[in-house]
Amino acid sequence: MTATEWRDLGLALVVLVVAAGLPFFGTPYYLTLGVTIAMYAVLATSWALFSGPTHYISLATAAFFGLGTYVTAVGIDHLPYWLLLPIAGVIGAVVAGLVGLATLRLSGVYFVIFTLGLAEFIRQVITWAQNLMGTRGLYVLTDLGEREIYWQLLGLAALVFLGGWLIGRSRLGFALRIIGDDEEVARHSGIDTARAKVMLFMVPGAVASITGAIIAPRYVYIEPALAFAPILSFTVVIMALLGGTGRLWGPLVGVIPFTFLTEWVARWFPNQSTLVMGLAFLVIVFLLPKGFVGLIDGARARARGAFA
Amino acid sequence: MLEVRALSVAYGQHRALDGASVRVGRAEIVVILGANGAGKSSLLKAVAGICEGRVAGEVLLDGGDIAGMAPHRIVDQGVALVPEGRGVFGDLAVEENLALGAYGPRARDEEAGNLDRVMALFPKLGERRRQVVRTMSGGEQQMVAIGRAMMSNPRILMLDEPVAGMNREETEDMARAILDVRDEWGVTVLLVEHDMGMVMDISDHVCVLNFGRRIAAGTPAEVRADEEVIRAYLGASREAA
């Protein structure tokens, strides 16, 4: 590892430790915000691991997230909670693998439409199954509070960042950068592009599913409309693009301001929040086409130029 | 070594290649000659498994049919392609482009040795290992492209118009490098070109395509004397001259 990598690792550990202390020094309101930020940090960062280099925009986050919430909802009365998280991860990865095998050979736009439809399809299947059983939703009653959920999400975020860093250094990460640049050259350079894409698509699938499983106790009552809400998929994409997908930490710098913006809009424009958020998104895309990462990198380049 | 039998490629209603056959022997330089639109690039793409059109016919490599195989498997069989437009990654450094060439399992064991040989083939690349490729000249980018293909440890190197846009000096350098690939590495070269000047001097065999059909094949001298080639290909330039 280089000196810069050791420095980045040390910095990441300090941030993790400080963030882990939030339940001790923050108010319950800040803890609630912390859970939201940690949840979206996990979802947006894992989303960008796949969609960043490949430029395939996935709107399937809600599908995997919803599956995870249902793993907890169905399994909580039968299995230990800690076993449900890896089960959710495996189910998310397997579904992502199957979806990837079926769709990643398609060009980008068909992939976007398919992933959007996937969440709706799974939601309809679960609604139908619940109707057969005569229920509309499931209760998730546990002893887990905001604090425990927050720490779990923080731990998952640390794993996602570690995984992202390792993938970035691996042959798979290299292959995906090449695929995003020019898939045809990647193919005749000897890269099994379909396999590489499917393998990496399984990562956000598993992570979103585990996130759903962790969040389920917070919802207490799970129903398909809540678990598979398409707005989740769109929010993740917006946050990741606001931050920028060119770097591992990019989505995180989109998640934090966007969460505060959402809170501010909900407080001051409670009846027009969707309208104001839509306008905010248009302004963001117009002013920051490369996200905060582009802004920060541009400022760094200018600073280097000024001191050169 | 490589035998293309009755290969046809169609894009919708348009037949780009119509039952063309080519035979390439070990450590030979074989040139496919033809005007723009003659089907040359389609032939190379079909052999490499990346042709988007409908492909019919046989592509035999040492007797085994590789037609229809996934492109990465064809690379692993020892067939490398440098496409038209070079297929290099402009935002990556020279050494990253070369590392990409050694991605497949066939190339990994030989990576260090092949890198040394690529540097010996193109000493300029050794001096510019960390240079971002898009800042290099067209001729240098072609060296990177051929270097990347050679890093895959190929038995057959396929080049699509390797001297397009090059000046006379760069063209002569490239011709020497292609001869080295055959003589020093023992690699077979299948080359597509529409400019007869350079290729006639270095090729062992020439195959001429016209509107998707093979109209002649033989040694450079035989092809030069072929009446149909003169009519279809050289005739235009003679009349123009």
Interface residues (C-beta under 8 A of the other chain):
Chain A: R171 F174 A175 I178 D181 D182 E184 V185 R187 H188 S189 G190 I191 D192 T193
Chain B: A48 G49 I50 A70 P71 H72 I74 V75 D76 A80 L81 P83 G87 V88 F89 D91 A99 L100 G101 Y103 G104 R106 A107 R148 S152
